[in-house]
């Protein structure tokens, strides 16, 4: 069972409450505004700030570009 993309309609960043983007290649959710990357483990999004990775502007740009291809 894969991550259900329909969940993106109801999930939000726990920090800013903004929209999250799904990155299939690395099984993670991305908040562009806060530059936070949340893992998906066993098809379950882990939306805990303590589990998220804060990325630089450059890393975020690369993530977003790789998500478009």
PQR file with spaces between the fields and no chain letter, atoms N, CA, C, O and H, PARSE charges and radii, in Angstrom:
ATOM       1  N    UNK     1       0.852   -1.179    0.000 -0.4000 1.5000
ATOM       2  CA   UNK     1       0.000    0.000    0.000 -0.0000 2.0000
ATOM       3  C    UNK     1       0.901    1.247    0.000  0.5500 1.7000
ATOM       4  O    UNK     1       1.771    1.397    0.858 -0.5500 1.4000
ATOM       5  N    UNK     2       0.683    2.105   -0.942 -0.4000 1.5000
ATOM       6  CA   UNK     2       1.490    3.322   -1.078 -0.0000 2.0000
ATOM       7  C    UNK     2       0.817    4.499   -0.380  0.5500 1.7000
ATOM       8  O    UNK     2      -0.356    4.436   -0.012 -0.5500 1.4000
ATOM       9  H    UNK     2      -0.024    1.984   -1.639  0.4000 1.0000
ATOM      10  N    UNK     3       1.575    5.560   -0.210 -0.4000 1.5000
ATOM      11  CA   UNK     3       1.046    6.787    0.373 -0.0000 2.0000
ATOM      12  C    UNK     3      -0.090    7.299   -0.503  0.5500 1.7000
ATOM      13  O    UNK     3       0.070    7.428   -1.717 -0.5500 1.4000
ATOM      14  H    UNK     3       2.528    5.611   -0.509  0.4000 1.0000
ATOM      15  N    UNK     4      -1.226    7.588    0.100 -0.4000 1.5000
ATOM      16  CA   UNK     4      -2.402    8.070   -0.630 -0.0000 2.0000
ATOM      17  C    UNK     4      -2.296    9.579   -0.836  0.5500 1.7000
ATOM      18  O    UNK     4      -2.378   10.348    0.122 -0.5500 1.4000
ATOM      19  H    UNK     4      -1.356    7.483    1.086  0.4000 1.0000
ATOM      20  N    UNK     5      -2.116    9.995   -2.077 -0.4000 1.5000
ATOM      21  CA   UNK     5      -1.930   11.414   -2.390 -0.0000 2.0000
ATOM      22  C    UNK     5      -3.165   12.252   -2.071  0.5500 1.7000
ATOM      23  O    UNK     5      -3.072   13.477   -1.985 -0.5500 1.4000
ATOM      24  H    UNK     5      -2.049    9.370   -2.855  0.4000 1.0000
ATOM      25  N    UNK     6      -4.311   11.614   -1.895 -0.4000 1.5000
ATOM      26  CA   UNK     6      -5.522   12.353   -1.510 -0.0000 2.0000
ATOM      27  C    UNK     6      -5.362   12.995   -0.132  0.5500 1.7000
ATOM      28  O    UNK     6      -6.037   13.974    0.186 -0.5500 1.4000
ATOM      29  H    UNK     6      -4.386   10.619   -1.965  0.4000 1.0000
ATOM      30  N    UNK     7      -4.480   12.447    0.669 -0.4000 1.5000
ATOM      31  CA   UNK     7      -4.231   13.008    1.999 -0.0000 2.0000
ATOM      32  C    UNK     7      -3.665   14.421    1.933  0.5500 1.7000
ATOM      33  O    UNK     7      -3.792   15.187    2.889 -0.5500 1.4000
ATOM      34  H    UNK     7      -3.932   11.651    0.411  0.4000 1.0000
ATOM      35  N    UNK     8      -3.042   14.767    0.812 -0.4000 1.5000
ATOM      36  CA   UNK     8      -2.463   16.107    0.666 -0.0000 2.0000
ATOM      37  C    UNK     8      -3.526   17.201    0.759  0.5500 1.7000
ATOM      38  O    UNK     8      -3.211   18.349    1.073 -0.5500 1.4000
ATOM      39  H    UNK     8      -2.939   14.145    0.036  0.4000 1.0000
ATOM      40  N    UNK     9      -4.785   16.845    0.487 -0.4000 1.5000
ATOM      41  CA   UNK     9      -5.881   17.816    0.595 -0.0000 2.0000
ATOM      42  C    UNK     9      -6.169   18.198    2.041  0.5500 1.7000
ATOM      43  O    UNK     9      -6.694   19.279    2.309 -0.5500 1.4000
ATOM      44  H    UNK     9      -5.040   15.912    0.233  0.4000 1.0000
ATOM      45  N    UNK    10      -5.826   17.311    2.973 -0.4000 1.5000
ATOM      46  CA   UNK    10      -6.155   17.588    4.377 -0.0000 2.0000
ATOM      47  C    UNK    10      -4.932   17.760    5.278  0.5500 1.7000
ATOM      48  O    UNK    10      -5.042   18.314    6.372 -0.5500 1.4000
ATOM      49  H    UNK    10      -5.400   16.433    2.755  0.4000 1.0000
ATOM      50  N    UNK    11      -3.773   17.291    4.828 -0.4000 1.5000
ATOM      51  CA   UNK    11      -2.561   17.447    5.636 -0.0000 2.0000
ATOM      52  C    UNK    11      -2.004   18.855    5.496  0.5500 1.7000
ATOM      53  O    UNK    11      -2.145   19.491    4.452 -0.5500 1.4000
ATOM      54  H    UNK    11      -3.683   16.841    3.940  0.4000 1.0000
ATOM      55  N    UNK    12      -1.375   19.331    6.554 -0.4000 1.5000
ATOM      56  CA   UNK    12      -0.756   20.658    6.540 -0.0000 2.0000
ATOM      57  C    UNK    12       0.537   20.613    7.344  0.5500 1.7000
ATOM      58  O    UNK    12       0.731   19.749    8.199 -0.5500 1.4000
ATOM      59  H    UNK    12      -1.261   18.815    7.403  0.4000 1.0000
ATOM      60  N    UNK    13       1.393   21.544    7.052 -0.4000 1.5000
ATOM      61  CA   UNK    13       2.633   21.678    7.810 -0.0000 2.0000
ATOM      62  C    UNK    13       2.274   21.975    9.266  0.5500 1.7000
ATOM      63  O    UNK    13       1.488   22.886    9.527 -0.5500 1.4000
ATOM      64  H    UNK    13       1.235   22.246    6.357  0.4000 1.0000
ATOM      65  N    UNK    14       2.831   21.231   10.213 -0.4000 1.5000
ATOM      66  CA   UNK    14       2.510   21.485   11.617 -0.0000 2.0000
ATOM      67  C    UNK    14       3.076   22.803   12.145  0.5500 1.7000
ATOM      68  O    UNK    14       2.645   23.285   13.192 -0.5500 1.4000
ATOM      69  H    UNK    14       3.470   20.491   10.001  0.4000 1.0000
ATOM      70  N    UNK    15       4.028   23.383   11.435 -0.4000 1.5000
ATOM      71  CA   UNK    15       4.641   24.637   11.876 -0.0000 2.0000
ATOM      72  C    UNK    15       3.839   25.840   11.395  0.5500 1.7000
ATOM      73  O    UNK    15       3.422   26.679   12.195 -0.5500 1.4000
ATOM      74  H    UNK    15       4.378   22.991   10.584  0.4000 1.0000
ATOM      75  N    UNK    16       3.623   25.918   10.073 -0.4000 1.5000
ATOM      76  CA   UNK    16       2.965   27.111    9.512 -0.0000 2.0000
ATOM      77  C    UNK    16       1.534   26.854    9.044  0.5500 1.7000
ATOM      78  O    UNK    16       0.828   27.787    8.662 -0.5500 1.4000
ATOM      79  H    UNK    16       3.961   25.237    9.424  0.4000 1.0000
ATOM      80  N    UNK    17       1.106   25.592    9.074 -0.4000 1.5000
ATOM      81  CA   UNK    17      -0.236   25.183    8.611 -0.0000 2.0000
ATOM      82  C    UNK    17      -0.396   25.327    7.105  0.5500 1.7000
ATOM      83  O    UNK    17      -1.516   25.336    6.594 -0.5500 1.4000
ATOM      84  H    UNK    17       1.679   24.834    9.385  0.4000 1.0000
ATOM      85  N    UNK    18       0.726   25.441    6.391 -0.4000 1.5000
ATOM      86  CA   UNK    18       0.702   25.593    4.935 -0.0000 2.0000
ATOM      87  C    UNK    18       0.598   24.260    4.212  0.5500 1.7000
ATOM      88  O    UNK    18       0.638   23.190    4.819 -0.5500 1.4000
ATOM      89  H    UNK    18       1.636   25.434    6.806  0.4000 1.0000
ATOM      90  N    UNK    19       0.465   24.359    2.902 -0.4000 1.5000
ATOM      91  CA   UNK    19       0.333   23.204    2.026 -0.0000 2.0000
ATOM      92  C    UNK    19       1.646   22.426    1.967  0.5500 1.7000
ATOM      93  O    UNK    19       2.733   23.002    1.996 -0.5500 1.4000
ATOM      94  H    UNK    19       0.433   25.228    2.408  0.4000 1.0000
ATOM      95  N    UNK    20       1.517   21.113    1.883 -0.4000 1.5000
ATOM      96  CA   UNK    20       2.678   20.237    1.760 -0.0000 2.0000
ATOM      97  C    UNK    20       2.739   19.651    0.355  0.5500 1.7000
ATOM      98  O    UNK    20       1.709   19.399   -0.269 -0.5500 1.4000
ATOM      99  H    UNK    20       0.633   20.645    1.859  0.4000 1.0000
ATOM     100  N    UNK    21       3.941   19.440   -0.127 -0.4000 1.5000
ATOM     101  CA   UNK    21       4.165   18.797   -1.417 -0.0000 2.0000
ATOM     102  C    UNK    21       4.700   17.394   -1.170  0.5500 1.7000
ATOM     103  O    UNK    21       5.497   17.174   -0.257 -0.5500 1.4000
ATOM     104  H    UNK    21       4.778   19.645    0.380  0.4000 1.0000
ATOM     105  N    UNK    22       4.259   16.452   -1.986 -0.4000 1.5000
ATOM     106  CA   UNK    22       4.702   15.070   -1.858 -0.0000 2.0000
ATOM     107  C    UNK    22       5.858   14.809   -2.809  0.5500 1.7000
ATOM     108  O    UNK    22       5.779   15.132   -3.995 -0.5500 1.4000
ATOM     109  H    UNK    22       3.612   16.631   -2.727  0.4000 1.0000
ATOM     110  N    UNK    23       6.919   14.233   -2.296 -0.4000 1.5000
ATOM     111  CA   UNK    23       8.047   13.831   -3.127 -0.0000 2.0000
ATOM     112  C    UNK    23       8.135   12.313   -3.088  0.5500 1.7000
ATOM     113  O    UNK    23       8.577   11.717   -2.106 -0.5500 1.4000
ATOM     114  H    UNK    23       6.983   13.970   -1.333  0.4000 1.0000
ATOM     115  N    UNK    24       7.708   11.718   -4.170 -0.4000 1.5000
ATOM     116  CA   UNK    24       7.611   10.267   -4.275 -0.0000 2.0000
ATOM     117  C    UNK    24       8.971    9.581   -4.216  0.5500 1.7000
ATOM     118  O    UNK    24       9.114    8.546   -3.565 -0.5500 1.4000
ATOM     119  H    UNK    24       7.349   12.203   -4.968  0.4000 1.0000
ATOM     120  N    UNK    25       9.968   10.145   -4.889 -0.4000 1.5000
ATOM     121  CA   UNK    25      11.279    9.490   -5.000 -0.0000 2.0000
ATOM     122  C    UNK    25      11.913    9.203   -3.646  0.5500 1.7000
ATOM     123  O    UNK    25      12.555    8.169   -3.461 -0.5500 1.4000
ATOM     124  H    UNK    25       9.852   10.986   -5.418  0.4000 1.0000
ATOM     125  N    UNK    26      11.730   10.120   -2.701 -0.4000 1.5000
ATOM     126  CA   UNK    26      12.349    9.938   -1.387 -0.0000 2.0000
ATOM     127  C    UNK    26      11.322    9.750   -0.279  0.5500 1.7000
ATOM     128  O    UNK    26      11.671    9.769    0.901 -0.5500 1.4000
ATOM     129  H    UNK    26      11.209   10.959   -2.852  0.4000 1.0000
ATOM     130  N    UNK    27      10.065    9.568   -0.650 -0.4000 1.5000
ATOM     131  CA   UNK    27       8.986    9.347    0.315 -0.0000 2.0000
ATOM     132  C    UNK    27       9.027   10.375    1.445  0.5500 1.7000
ATOM     133  O    UNK    27       9.294   10.057    2.604 -0.5500 1.4000
ATOM     134  H    UNK    27       9.782    9.552   -1.609  0.4000 1.0000
ATOM     135  N    UNK    28       8.750   11.619    1.055 -0.4000 1.5000
ATOM     136  CA   UNK    28       8.744   12.691    2.044 -0.0000 2.0000
ATOM     137  C    UNK    28       7.769   13.784    1.632  0.5500 1.7000
ATOM     138  O    UNK    28       7.370   13.894    0.473 -0.5500 1.4000
ATOM     139  H    UNK    28       8.533   11.877    0.113  0.4000 1.0000
ATOM     140  N    UNK    29       7.401   14.587    2.622 -0.4000 1.5000
ATOM     141  CA   UNK    29       6.538   15.741    2.396 -0.0000 2.0000
ATOM     142  C    UNK    29       7.359   16.999    2.613  0.5500 1.7000
ATOM     143  O    UNK    29       8.189   17.064    3.520 -0.5500 1.4000
ATOM     144  H    UNK    29       7.725   14.498    3.563  0.4000 1.0000
ATOM     145  N    UNK    30       7.121   17.993    1.777 -0.4000 1.5000
ATOM     146  CA   UNK    30       7.931   19.206    1.785 -0.0000 2.0000
ATOM     147  C    UNK    30       7.060   20.422    2.055  0.5500 1.7000
ATOM     148  O    UNK    30       6.003   20.586    1.447 -0.5500 1.4000
ATOM     149  H    UNK    30       6.447   17.940    1.040  0.4000 1.0000
ATOM     150  N    UNK    31       7.513   21.280    2.978 -0.4000 1.5000
ATOM     151  CA   UNK    31       6.903   22.589    3.186 -0.0000 2.0000
ATOM     152  C    UNK    31       7.875   23.616    2.617  0.5500 1.7000
ATOM     153  O    UNK    31       8.956   23.833    3.163 -0.5500 1.4000
ATOM     154  H    UNK    31       8.372   21.147    3.472  0.4000 1.0000
ATOM     155  N    UNK    32       7.473   24.246    1.508 -0.4000 1.5000
ATOM     156  CA   UNK    32       8.358   25.233    0.858 -0.0000 2.0000
ATOM     157  C    UNK    32       8.581   26.454    1.745  0.5500 1.7000
ATOM     158  O    UNK    32       9.691   26.982    1.808 -0.5500 1.4000
ATOM     159  H    UNK    32       6.594   24.069    1.064  0.4000 1.0000
ATOM     160  N    UNK    33       7.534   26.902    2.427 -0.4000 1.5000
ATOM     161  CA   UNK    33       7.623   28.136    3.208 -0.0000 2.0000
ATOM     162  C    UNK    33       8.643   28.025    4.340  0.5500 1.7000
ATOM     163  O    UNK    33       9.494   28.898    4.510 -0.5500 1.4000
ATOM     164  H    UNK    33       6.632   26.473    2.376  0.4000 1.0000
ATOM     165  N    UNK    34       8.548   26.947    5.106 -0.4000 1.5000
ATOM     166  CA   UNK    34       9.449   26.747    6.254 -0.0000 2.0000
ATOM     167  C    UNK    34      10.733   26.007    5.887  0.5500 1.7000
ATOM     168  O    UNK    34      11.636   25.875    6.713 -0.5500 1.4000
ATOM     169  H    UNK    34       7.857   26.237    4.968  0.4000 1.0000
ATOM     170  N    UNK    35      10.811   25.527    4.649 -0.4000 1.5000
ATOM     171  CA   UNK    35      11.946   24.721    4.189 -0.0000 2.0000
ATOM     172  C    UNK    35      12.155   23.505    5.101  0.5500 1.7000
ATOM     173  O    UNK    35      13.266   23.208    5.540 -0.5500 1.4000
ATOM     174  H    UNK    35      10.077   25.635    3.979  0.4000 1.0000
ATOM     175  N    UNK    36      11.045   22.823    5.362 -0.4000 1.5000
ATOM     176  CA   UNK    36      11.074   21.627    6.197 -0.0000 2.0000
ATOM     177  C    UNK    36      10.706   20.419    5.340  0.5500 1.7000
ATOM     178  O    UNK    36       9.862   20.502    4.447 -0.5500 1.4000
ATOM     179  H    UNK    36      10.142   23.065    5.005  0.4000 1.0000
ATOM     180  N    UNK    37      11.356   19.300    5.633 -0.4000 1.5000
ATOM     181  CA   UNK    37      11.092   18.051    4.935 -0.0000 2.0000
ATOM     182  C    UNK    37      10.683   17.020    5.984  0.5500 1.7000
ATOM     183  O    UNK    37      11.435   16.726    6.914 -0.5500 1.4000
ATOM     184  H    UNK    37      12.041   19.233    6.359  0.4000 1.0000
ATOM     185  N    UNK    38       9.474   16.476    5.816 -0.4000 1.5000
ATOM     186  CA   UNK    38       8.926   15.510    6.766 -0.0000 2.0000
ATOM     187  C    UNK    38       8.979   14.114    6.156  0.5500 1.7000
ATOM     188  O    UNK    38       8.576   13.928    5.007 -0.5500 1.4000
ATOM     189  H    UNK    38       8.863   16.714    5.061  0.4000 1.0000
ATOM     190  N    UNK    39       9.467   13.136    6.904 -0.4000 1.5000
ATOM     191  CA   UNK    39       9.569   11.781    6.356 -0.0000 2.0000
ATOM     192  C    UNK    39       8.213   11.085    6.297  0.5500 1.7000
ATOM     193  O    UNK    39       7.277   11.426    7.020 -0.5500 1.4000
ATOM     194  H    UNK    39       9.794   13.286    7.836  0.4000 1.0000
ATOM     195  N    UNK    40       8.146   10.101    5.413 -0.4000 1.5000
ATOM     196  CA   UNK    40       7.007    9.182    5.367 -0.0000 2.0000
ATOM     197  C    UNK    40       7.589    7.816    5.663  0.5500 1.7000
ATOM     198  O    UNK    40       8.447    7.326    4.928 -0.5500 1.4000
ATOM     199  H    UNK    40       8.907    9.823    4.826  0.4000 1.0000
ATOM     200  N    UNK    41       7.125    7.205    6.734 -0.4000 1.5000
ATOM     201  CA   UNK    41       7.646    5.899    7.149 -0.0000 2.0000
ATOM     202  C    UNK    41       6.518    4.880    7.112  0.5500 1.7000
ATOM     203  O    UNK    41       5.467    5.072    7.722 -0.5500 1.4000
ATOM     204  H    UNK    41       6.428    7.603    7.330  0.4000 1.0000
ATOM     205  N    UNK    42       6.754    3.803    6.391 -0.4000 1.5000
ATOM     206  CA   UNK    42       5.750    2.752    6.231 -0.0000 2.0000
ATOM     207  C    UNK    42       4.424    3.352    5.767  0.5500 1.7000
ATOM     208  O    UNK    42       3.354    2.985    6.255 -0.5500 1.4000
ATOM     209  H    UNK    42       7.608    3.647    5.896  0.4000 1.0000
ATOM     210  N    UNK    43       4.516    4.287    4.811 -0.4000 1.5000
ATOM     211  CA   UNK    43       3.362    4.967    4.201 -0.0000 2.0000
ATOM     212  C    UNK    43       2.601    5.868    5.158  0.5500 1.7000
ATOM     213  O    UNK    43       1.462    6.244    4.881 -0.5500 1.4000
ATOM     214  H    UNK    43       5.385    4.585    4.415  0.4000 1.0000
ATOM     215  N    UNK    44       3.215    6.219    6.277 -0.4000 1.5000
ATOM     216  CA   UNK    44       2.581    7.103    7.261 -0.0000 2.0000
ATOM     217  C    UNK    44       3.420    8.374    7.378  0.5500 1.7000
ATOM     218  O    UNK    44       4.601    8.306    7.717 -0.5500 1.4000
ATOM     219  H    UNK    44       4.140    5.914    6.502  0.4000 1.0000
ATOM     220  N    UNK    45       2.812    9.542    7.098 -0.4000 1.5000
ATOM     221  CA   UNK    45       3.555   10.795    7.237 -0.0000 2.0000
ATOM     222  C    UNK    45       3.875   11.089    8.699  0.5500 1.7000
ATOM     223  O    UNK    45       2.999   11.010    9.560 -0.5500 1.4000
ATOM     224  H    UNK    45       1.852    9.597    6.823  0.4000 1.0000
ATOM     225  N    UNK    46       5.115   11.424    8.971 -0.4000 1.5000
ATOM     226  CA   UNK    46       5.547   11.757   10.327 -0.0000 2.0000
ATOM     227  C    UNK    46       5.638   13.287   10.401  0.5500 1.7000
ATOM     228  O    UNK    46       6.669   13.877   10.078 -0.5500 1.4000
ATOM     229  H    UNK    46       5.826   11.488    8.271  0.4000 1.0000
ATOM     230  N    UNK    47       4.549   13.908   10.829 -0.4000 1.5000
ATOM     231  CA   UNK    47       4.462   15.368   10.837 -0.0000 2.0000
ATOM     232  C    UNK    47       4.810   15.938   12.206  0.5500 1.7000
ATOM     233  O    UNK    47       4.033   16.674   12.814 -0.5500 1.4000
ATOM     234  H    UNK    47       3.711   13.429   11.092  0.4000 1.0000
ATOM     235  N    UNK    48       5.988   15.578   12.664 -0.4000 1.5000
ATOM     236  CA   UNK    48       6.510   16.094   13.921 -0.0000 2.0000
ATOM     237  C    UNK    48       7.698   16.988   13.603  0.5500 1.7000
ATOM     238  O    UNK    48       8.603   16.591   12.869 -0.5500 1.4000
ATOM     239  H    UNK    48       6.619   14.980   12.170  0.4000 1.0000
ATOM     240  N    UNK    49       7.693   18.180   14.148 -0.4000 1.5000
ATOM     241  CA   UNK    49       8.795   19.106   13.886 -0.0000 2.0000
ATOM     242  C    UNK    49      10.133   18.493   14.298  0.5500 1.7000
ATOM     243  O    UNK    49      11.155   18.725   13.652 -0.5500 1.4000
ATOM     244  H    UNK    49       6.958   18.503   14.745  0.4000 1.0000
ATOM     245  N    UNK    50      10.117   17.716   15.369 -0.4000 1.5000
ATOM     246  CA   UNK    50      11.354   17.100   15.852 -0.0000 2.0000
ATOM     247  C    UNK    50      11.898   16.041   14.885  0.5500 1.7000
ATOM     248  O    UNK    50      13.087   15.725   14.928 -0.5500 1.4000
ATOM     249  H    UNK    50       9.287   17.527   15.894  0.4000 1.0000
ATOM     250  N    UNK    51      11.050   15.495   14.025 -0.4000 1.5000
ATOM     251  CA   UNK    51      11.471   14.483   13.055 -0.0000 2.0000
ATOM     252  C    UNK    51      11.785   15.086   11.686  0.5500 1.7000
ATOM     253  O    UNK    51      12.324   14.403   10.816 -0.5500 1.4000
ATOM     254  H    UNK    51      10.084   15.752   13.991  0.4000 1.0000
ATOM     255  N    UNK    52      11.454   16.346   11.498 -0.4000 1.5000
ATOM     256  CA   UNK    52      11.647   17.004   10.205 -0.0000 2.0000
ATOM     257  C    UNK    52      13.093   17.435   10.024  0.5500 1.7000
ATOM     258  O    UNK    52      13.844   17.609   10.984 -0.5500 1.4000
ATOM     259  H    UNK    52      11.017   16.901   12.205  0.4000 1.0000
ATOM     260  N    UNK    53      13.449   17.598    8.772 -0.4000 1.5000
ATOM     261  CA   UNK    53      14.788   18.090    8.435 -0.0000 2.0000
ATOM     262  C    UNK    53      14.630   19.497    7.870  0.5500 1.7000
ATOM     263  O    UNK    53      13.875   19.708    6.920 -0.5500 1.4000
ATOM     264  H    UNK    53      12.839   17.456    7.992  0.4000 1.0000
ATOM     265  N    UNK    54      15.339   20.452    8.451 -0.4000 1.5000
ATOM     266  CA   UNK    54      15.334   21.820    7.928 -0.0000 2.0000
ATOM     267  C    UNK    54      16.420   21.894    6.865  0.5500 1.7000
ATOM     268  O    UNK    54      17.567   21.524    7.112 -0.5500 1.4000
ATOM     269  H    UNK    54      15.952   20.280    9.223  0.4000 1.0000
ATOM     270  N    UNK    55      16.048   22.378    5.670 -0.4000 1.5000
ATOM     271  CA   UNK    55      17.008   22.423    4.570 -0.0000 2.0000
ATOM     272  C    UNK    55      17.311   23.864    4.169  0.5500 1.7000
ATOM     273  O    UNK    55      16.523   24.774    4.427 -0.5500 1.4000
ATOM     274  H    UNK    55      15.116   22.679    5.470  0.4000 1.0000
ATOM     275  N    UNK    56      18.439   24.049    3.550 -0.4000 1.5000
ATOM     276  CA   UNK    56      18.832   25.381    3.078 -0.0000 2.0000
ATOM     277  C    UNK    56      17.998   25.763    1.855  0.5500 1.7000
ATOM     278  O    UNK    56      17.304   24.927    1.275 -0.5500 1.4000
ATOM     279  H    UNK    56      19.079   23.309    3.341  0.4000 1.0000
ATOM     280  N    UNK    57      18.077   27.012    1.482 -0.4000 1.5000
ATOM     281  CA   UNK    57      17.370   27.490    0.283 -0.0000 2.0000
ATOM     282  C    UNK    57      17.827   26.721   -0.954  0.5500 1.7000
ATOM     283  O    UNK    57      17.016   26.369   -1.810 -0.5500 1.4000
ATOM     284  H    UNK    57      18.640   27.690    1.952  0.4000 1.0000
ATOM     285  N    UNK    58      19.117   26.466   -1.039 -0.4000 1.5000
ATOM     286  CA   UNK    58      19.673   25.746   -2.180 -0.0000 2.0000
ATOM     287  C    UNK    58      19.159   24.304   -2.227  0.5500 1.7000
ATOM     288  O    UNK    58      18.785   23.801   -3.287 -0.5500 1.4000
ATOM     289  H    UNK    58      19.776   26.752   -0.343  0.4000 1.0000
ATOM     290  N    UNK    59      19.148   23.649   -1.061 -0.4000 1.5000
ATOM     291  CA   UNK    59      18.633   22.281   -1.001 -0.0000 2.0000
ATOM     292  C    UNK    59      17.159   22.238   -1.380  0.5500 1.7000
ATOM     293  O    UNK    59      16.722   21.329   -2.086 -0.5500 1.4000
ATOM     294  H    UNK    59      19.452   24.058   -0.201  0.4000 1.0000
ATOM     295  N    UNK    60      16.390   23.226   -0.910 -0.4000 1.5000
ATOM     296  CA   UNK    60      14.967   23.269   -1.224 -0.0000 2.0000
ATOM     297  C    UNK    60      14.758   23.429   -2.723  0.5500 1.7000
ATOM     298  O    UNK    60      13.890   22.780   -3.307 -0.5500 1.4000
ATOM     299  H    UNK    60      16.746   23.964   -0.337  0.4000 1.0000
ATOM     300  N    UNK    61      15.547   24.284   -3.336 -0.4000 1.5000
ATOM     301  CA   UNK    61      15.450   24.494   -4.782 -0.0000 2.0000
ATOM     302  C    UNK    61      15.713   23.188   -5.534  0.5500 1.7000
ATOM     303  O    UNK    61      15.006   22.861   -6.487 -0.5500 1.4000
ATOM     304  H    UNK    61      16.252   24.811   -2.862  0.4000 1.0000
ATOM     305  N    UNK    62      16.730   22.449   -5.102 -0.4000 1.5000
ATOM     306  CA   UNK    62      17.042   21.166   -5.733 -0.0000 2.0000
ATOM     307  C    UNK    62      15.917   20.156   -5.532  0.5500 1.7000
ATOM     308  O    UNK    62      15.563   19.425   -6.457 -0.5500 1.4000
ATOM     309  H    UNK    62      17.304   22.714   -4.328  0.4000 1.0000
ATOM     310  N    UNK    63      15.358   20.115   -4.327 -0.4000 1.5000
ATOM     311  CA   UNK    63      14.246   19.205   -4.055 -0.0000 2.0000
ATOM     312  C    UNK    63      13.050   19.514   -4.950  0.5500 1.7000
ATOM     313  O    UNK    63      12.436   18.607   -5.512 -0.5500 1.4000
ATOM     314  H    UNK    63      15.646   20.709   -3.575  0.4000 1.0000
ATOM     315  N    UNK    64      12.729   20.779   -5.078 -0.4000 1.5000
ATOM     316  CA   UNK    64      11.579   21.175   -5.883 -0.0000 2.0000
ATOM     317  C    UNK    64      11.810   20.882   -7.364  0.5500 1.7000
ATOM     318  O    UNK    64      10.887   20.474   -8.069 -0.5500 1.4000
ATOM     319  H    UNK    64      13.228   21.516   -4.622  0.4000 1.0000
ATOM     320  N    UNK    65      13.029   21.087   -7.831 -0.4000 1.5000
ATOM     321  CA   UNK    65      13.348   20.778   -9.230 -0.0000 2.0000
ATOM     322  C    UNK    65      13.261   19.281   -9.486  0.5500 1.7000
ATOM     323  O    UNK    65      12.729   18.856  -10.511 -0.5500 1.4000
ATOM     324  H    UNK    65      13.778   21.419   -7.258  0.4000 1.0000
ATOM     325  N    UNK    66      13.776   18.484   -8.568 -0.4000 1.5000
ATOM     326  CA   UNK    66      13.739   17.032   -8.751 -0.0000 2.0000
ATOM     327  C    UNK    66      12.317   16.499   -8.659  0.5500 1.7000
ATOM     328  O    UNK    66      12.006   15.452   -9.225 -0.5500 1.4000
ATOM     329  H    UNK    66      14.208   18.829   -7.735  0.4000 1.0000
ATOM     330  N    UNK    67      11.461   17.212   -7.952 -0.4000 1.5000
ATOM     331  CA   UNK    67      10.068   16.801   -7.819 -0.0000 2.0000
ATOM     332  C    UNK    67       9.296   17.046   -9.111  0.5500 1.7000
ATOM     333  O    UNK    67       8.299   16.371   -9.366 -0.5500 1.4000
ATOM     334  H    UNK    67      11.714   18.063   -7.492  0.4000 1.0000
ATOM     335  N    UNK    68       9.733   17.991   -9.923 -0.4000 1.5000
ATOM     336  CA   UNK    68       9.049   18.313  -11.171 -0.0000 2.0000
ATOM     337  C    UNK    68       9.404   17.343  -12.288  0.5500 1.7000
ATOM     338  O    UNK    68       8.640   17.201  -13.243 -0.5500 1.4000
ATOM     339  H    UNK    68      10.543   18.539   -9.717  0.4000 1.0000
ATOM     340  N    UNK    69      10.524   16.688  -12.189 -0.4000 1.5000
ATOM     341  CA   UNK    69      10.941   15.786  -13.272 -0.0000 2.0000
ATOM     342  C    UNK    69      10.359   14.402  -13.130  0.5500 1.7000
ATOM     343  O    UNK    69      10.620   13.534  -13.963 -0.5500 1.4000
ATOM     344  H    UNK    69      11.144   16.804  -11.414  0.4000 1.0000
